[in-house]
Amino acid sequence: MRFRLPKIEQTALEAVARHFSATLESGHDRAGAYLRVAGRPIALVVTAIESRASERVRATRHGLRFDRVALGLIERLRTALSGSVPDGETVITTITAPIKLPAKTAAALEDRIRKLLGARRAPARLTDTIHGNRIQAHVLKGGAPRTARLIGFVHNPDSDPAILLSVTRALLTGIGSGERATRSRWLVLVDHRGLVPIATYRQVYSQLYVGNVFEQTLVIRPGGEVVTLGG
């Protein structure tokens, strides 16, 4: 039986085929289709950004922070907690800036995430305020042995981290919970509204190490625009 895709996703894959001057073939499984480039078959795994999340982007400014304090706090959490995240699950945490007490904030957040991981399996979430910083943590399904177990973002207090969560969910849906396939696979993210900044995709993509699972990752935007995140 052929695997039938929703119209929006099928249209996106046709745009990929045009972009690479390739032939598109229907798939039989979760790889929604196959691209044949110079005779080489490439499995295309397709997933779409949630429309509700996309609609929220219009009023959102994505002020991510990359200063020494922000990066150090996320690295501390990653080092401390990655070994505690179960196989096939991934934690995403977001924290508002400025972080005035980084050591105490990291210790308290680490403790809360450990309790979240111990309480139940994915999906699970927490929201809290720690030393004046609003935090969120979500345990999501999805993640392979060679992808990151924990990713995190420090952002300005007037920006909404919901879209970071939505992009992470979309990437994890594509990744699933398996090893890298022996045959070539590309991940295709469909953003038919075109409201998510490409910089946001790139940040989540790089933290998750999606390149360890897919040969290429593409974002399809309105009008059939194809943007390569990595490969």
N, C-alpha and C positions, 0 to 999 in steps of 0.2 A: 504494500500500500504506500502511495506517495504521501509525503508529509506536507499538508496544506498550511500555508502561512496566511495571516491576516493581510488585507490589501495593502495597508501602510508599509508593512515589513517587506512584502513582495516588491512593491515599488522601490523601496530603498535598495534591495538587492539588485534590481535591474539597473539602478544608477551605478552601483559598484561595477557591474559587468560593462557598462558603457565606459566608465572611467578607465578601466584597464584593458579595453578593447578585447574582452574575453567572452566566452560562451557560458551562459547560466543554465544549470541543469537542476531539476528538482531532486530533493533529498528524501531519504527514507526514515530518518531518525531526528534527534534534536538538532543535528546540523540541518538547518532549514533548506540549504541548497548547496550545490557544488559549482565552483568556478573552474573553468578549464582555461589555463593560461599557457600558451605554447605547448599544449598537450599534457600539461601537469595538472592533475585534479587537486583542488583546494576546497576543503570543507568550510562552509560559512555558518557560524553560529550567530544567530541574530537575536537581539533583545532591545526593547524600547524603554525610553525614559518615561516614568509615570507622568501622565498629562497633568494631574493635579499639582504635582511638584513643579512642573514647568511653568504653570500659570503663576506661581508665587514668585518667580524670578524677577518679574518686571519691577517689583518694588524692593528688590534685594541688592545691596551693595556687598560684593564679596571681598571684604577687607581682611585677607589672610596676613598673618604676621610670621616673619622669618628671622627675627632677631635671635641673638644668642640664648636669651632666657627661654623663648618659645621653643626653639629647636631642642634645647637641652632638656626641657621638661618632657617633651614627647619621646625623646630618645630614652630617658630614664624609665618611662612607663613601658616602652617597647622591650627594653632589656629585662625589666623585672617581671613582666606579665606574659610575654609571648609563649613561654613554656607551659603556661597554665590554661591556654585557650585550647579547647578540644579540637581534634581533627574535624575538618569540614565546617568549621565555624571561624568567624572573623569579628574582631571588636573594632568599632570606630568610636573615638571620643572627640568631643569638641569643647573648647575652653575659651571664654572671653578674655580679652586683654584690657588693661595691662595686668600682668601677674606680679604683684608686689611681694609676695612671700612664696617664691617658687619651690623651695624645699618642702615647706609645710603643705603647700597645695598639692605637690606631686605625691607626698606620702598619704595624704587623706584620700586623694583620688584613686591611688593604687589600692588602698584598703577597700573602697567602695566597689571598685571593679572586681576585686577578688570575691567579694560577697555576692556580686551579681552573677559571676561565673559559677559559684558554688550553689546558688539557689535553684537554678533551673537551666535547661538547655535553650538554645536559640529558638525563636526570637525572644529577647528580653531587653529591657531598657531601664535607664534611670535618669532623672533630672535632679539637679541639686545646685546649691550655691555654696562655694567653699572659699573662705577668706575674701569674700566680695566678688568672686569670679563665678559666673554661671557656667555650669558644665552639663554635658550630656554624655551618655555612654550607651551604645547599642551592641548587643551580641546578635550577629546576623548569620544566617545559614549561607554556606558557600565558602570555598577556599581550598586550595590544593596544597600538597606538601611543599611546593616551591614558591608559594605566595606568602605575603606577610600575614601574621596572625593578629597584629594590632596596628592600626593607623590612627593618626591624630592630627588635629588642626587647631591652631590658636587664631582667633578672629576678632575683629573689632566688635564692640558691644552693640553697634547699630546694624550689624549684618545678621542675616538669618542663616543658620547652618543647615537648614532642611535640605537644600539642594545638594550639599556634600553627601548627605545620607542617601539621597535618591540616586546620585551617580554611583556611589559605592554599591548600592543594592543592584543596579543594572549590571555593573561589571561582575559582581559575584554571581548573579544569575547566569551570566555567560560562562563563567569559570566552572560553576558546579562544584564538585568535590572530588575530582579525579586527578590522576597524573596527566602529564602532558602526553597528548596522543602521538603515536609514531608517525602518522601522516600529517601533512600540512593543514593547519587550521587558522582561520582568521576570525576575529570577533568583530561583529558589526553592530554598533549602537545607533539606534534610530531616534533622532531628536527632530520630529516633524514640525515642531513649533519654532525651533531654532533659538530658544530663549536661554539656554545654558551656555555661559561663556566657555570657549575652548580652553582657556587657562584653567578653569575648574576641572574639566576632564583630565587635563594633563597632570594636575596635582594629585588627584586620586589615583590615576593610572600609575604614576611613578611610585607612589607609596605602596601600592598593592603588589608591585612586581608582576604586572600582568604579562609582560614580555617573556616571563618564564613559562607561560602556558600557551600563548598564541604567537604565531609567527608575525602577524600584523593585527593591529586594532584600529578600526576606522569609525568615524562618526559621520552619519549621513544627516545633512541639514536641508532646510527647504530649498526647492529648486534642483534637488539632486546633487548638491555640493558634497564632495567627499573630502574629509579631513583625516589625515593619518596622525594618530597619537604616537605610535611607536611600532617598531618592527625591525 
